[in-house]
């Protein structure tokens, strides 16, 4: 699961910021209702630890329907989300899921959400840049990694990854343009004009990359024309990465901090966040695991905390279940 999950093998197409040490662990069982938001949340947390977890769907009186029960060896633990997460982090310390003091964070909710989305997009972009560099270096010839298949299969996989990233980026931009920027413009008219222009500026490059991938998919692998097309793809992706990095730095440094000056109440912040989730429906349905893949485990848990702080409970439960099914 990319950034969120431990991996022991790396290729030029992968960027993993941490490696898990394989340890002998006691049997881990999680009892709870398959429809419980808290159960899904704890299942997601356990996915990031180097342990084998058996989920036992249960609505029996012994375990209850809403509060999950965690069994680790001879230990049996139940209680609040904080109690269960604290036990999991204490029993299986790496990688850490929680950040001390994060609960006291005063940064507006939407600023935190946008910042985490920036991190995920940047991670996926860097991954594709490295992958494209590797493709260009091989000139379209087969990879030593059998998991990517033949050259044509690898290009198709690359294309799917880019299409997912493109969809995430477009929804992210729409969310900013429709929800975040109008709030800032109400406080200072024209404040977000440059940011909107940057979104429009990057569209030709984004679409150009998509067309490059389509063209490479029908070329003869290893031919001079294919090699040239791969170098062009790599160059265009690097240019897109540079534009994204500059844009995100400027937003994170100069624009988004001004949301605090708008002084939205807690309820207003939750409504704004709910509006953002409405705009990004695809991202928070079939692309949700893709988004989380670009985050460190503790960042993924923070993102889940943020989006579950607002909106309909049933809707949030369905989003959480996407991460463990």
N, C-alpha and C positions, 0 to 999 in steps of 0.2 A: 504493500500500500504506500509505496513511495516514501515521502517525507515522514509520514505518520507511523509507519511500521518498520520494524527492523528487517534488514536484508543482509545476507552474508556475501552475495556476489554483486559486483559492480561492473557496469559496462559504460561505454561512452554515452549511452542514452539514459544513464541513471545518475542522480545526485542524491546521496543519502548522508545527512549530517551526523548520524550516530549509528553505532553498531551495537546490537544487544549481545551480551555474553550468555551463552547457553548454560543454564544451570539446572540441576536436578530439583524439581519442584514437587510439592505434594499435590494430590488430586484436588482440583478446584471445581466446585459445582455452584451454579447460580440457580436458585429456585425463584420463580415469580411468574406473574401473569404476562403472557405475550403481548397484551394490549396496554401494559403499564408504561407510562413515560419514564418513570424512575428506573424500572427494570431495563428498558432499552438503553438508558443513559449509562447504567453500570455495565451492561454488556459491552457497550462501545469502549468504556474505560479499560475493561479487561483485555480487549483486542490488542492494546498497545504493550502489554506485558509479555515477556517470554514464557508464557505458561499455556498449558492446554486447558481450555474451559469447556465444561459440559453444561449446557443450558437445559434445565428441567422445567418445562412449562407446568405451572401448578396454580390451582385456585382452591386448594384444600385448606381447611381451617388451620392446619398446623403451620402453614406458611403464609396464609393470607393472600388476598388478590392484588393488593396495591403495593405493599412493602416487600421488596425482595429480600431473600435470605442467602447469604454467601457462606458456603462451607469450604474451608481450606484445611485439609487434614483433619485434625481433631477440633479445630476452631469452628464455631458457628457465630456469624455476625449478622445483625440486622439493625435497622434504624434509618436515620436521615441520610440524604445524599452525602452530606459532609462527613458523617460517621463512616460510611462505606468507603468513600474515596480516601479518607485518612488512613483507614486500615489497609486498603490496597497499596497505597504509596509506601506505608511503613513495612508491609510484608514483602512487597516487590518494588524496591526503590528505583529501578531503572527501566525505561526512562521516566522521569518525574512527570506527573499529570497536572500538578497544581503549582501555582506561583504564590509564595508568601506575600501578603499585602494586596493581592489583586482584588479582593472583595471590597477594599476601601478605595478603589480607583474612582476618581471623580470625573474623568474625561467623559464627555457625552457618549451615549451608547452607539450612535450612528458613526461617530468618529472611530471608535474601536472596531466596529464591523468593517468599515471601509479600509482601515489600516491592515486588518487581517486579510481582506480580499486582495489588497495590493501585494502582500507577502506571497499569497498562493499563486497569483498570476505571475509574479517575478520568478518563483521557483519553477513553474512549468515552462516559462519562456526560456530560462537558462538551460533546462533539460533539453528542450528542442534545439536550441542553438548548438549544444554539444553533440547531440545526435546528428544534426545536419553536417557539422564539421567532420564527424566520423564517416558519414556517407560520402562526402566529397573526397576525403582522404583515400577511401577505398575505390573511388571512381565508379560507384554503382555495382561493384562486385559483391559477392556473398560475404556475410559476417561470420566471424569465428564463434558467435553466440548462436547456437541452434534454436533458441527460443524465439528468434525473430523470423526464422524461416528463410525462404529464397529471397533474392533481391527485390522481386516484384511484391512479395508478401510483406517485406519490411517497409517498402514505400507506402503500401496500403495502411499498415499500422501507424506509420508516421503521419499519414494524412488524417486518420481518425483522431489521433492525439491533437493535431493542430486544429481540427474542426471543433473539438470539445473546448479547447482553449479559446478559440475565436468566439464561440457562443458565450462563454463566460465573460470575455472581455466586452462584448457588445452589450450584454445585459448589465454589466457593471457600469458601463458608460451611460446607459439609459437611466439607470437608477440615480446616478449623480445628477444627470440633466433634468430629470423630472421631479426629483424630491429634494436632494441635498442643495444643489445650487440655487433653486428658487428661494429657499429659506435664507441663504446668505445674501442673495440679491435684494431681498426685502429689507435687510438691514443696511446694505450699501449697494445701491444700484450700479450694475456693470462690473461688480467685483469678480464675477466668474466668467467674464467674456473670454479671456485668454484660455482658460481651461476648456471651455466649449470648443474653441477654435482648434485646440490641440487634438480633441477627439476627432474632429472632421479631417484634420490633416493626416492622421494615421490610417484612415480608412483605405486610401489607395494602396498603401504598402500591405495592409492586412489582406486585401483582396488579391494583390499581386502574388503574395506567398501561396495563397490557395490555388491560383492558376498555375504557378510553377509546379506544385505538387501533382496536379492533374496531368501536366505535360510530361513530367518524368515517368509517371505511371505507364505511359504507352511507348516509351523509348526502349531501345535495346540496351539491356544492362551491360555496362562496361564499354559502350561505344563512346567515341570522342564527343558526340553530341550530348549524350547522357552525362558525361563527366563535366562538360561545360555548364549544363543545366543545374547540376548539383552544386557547383561552385556559386552560380548565380543565386540559388536558393539559400545557401549558407550566408552569402553576403547580405541578401535582403532581410533575412531573419535577424542578423546582427544589428542592422539598421533599425528594425522594429524594436528590438530589445533596448537599444540606446534611447529611442524616443520614449518608450514606456518608463524606463528608469528615471529620465529627466522629469517626465510628467508626474510620476508618483512622488519624487522627492519634493517638487514644488508644491504639490497638493498637501503632502504630509507636513511640510515645514511652514508654508505661507498661508494656506487656505483653510484647511480643516480645523486647525486650532481656534479659528475665529467663531466656530460653532458654539464655543463656551460663552462667548460674549453675547450670543443671542438669548441666553438664559432661559432655555426651555425647562419647564417643570418635568418631574419624573414621568408623569402621565403623558405629557406632550412628546417626550423622548420615545416612549413606547409606541405612541401612535405613528411617529415618523418612521421608526424602525419597521413597524407593521406595513406601512406604505412601501418601504423599500423591498420587503420580502414579496409583496404583491407584484412589483415590477420584475423581480428576479425569480419568477416561478419555475422556470426550467432549471436554473442553477440549484434551486432547493428541492428539486425532484430528481430527475434522471442524471443530473450533473453534480449532485451533492457530494458523493464520495470522491469525485474528481477534485472538487474544491478543497475538501479536507485533506486530500493526498498531498497538497502543496504546503501543508502546515506541520510544524512540530507537534508531538502529542499534546503538550500543555496548551499550545495555541489552538489546536482543534477543540480541546475541552473548553477553552475560553469562548470560542465561537459558538459552541453548542449552548453554553450558559447564556450568551447574549441573545440568541434567537429564540430561546425558550422563555426568555423574560417577558415576551410580549406575544400577542396573538392568541388565537383559539387553541385550547389545550389539545383537542383532538387532532388539529392540524399539526401541532408541534410533535405529538406522539407519532404521527405517520412519518414525519420527517426523520425523527430519531430511528424509527424502525428501518428506514432505508439504509442506515449505516451498519446494520448487523444482519441483514438478510441477503 
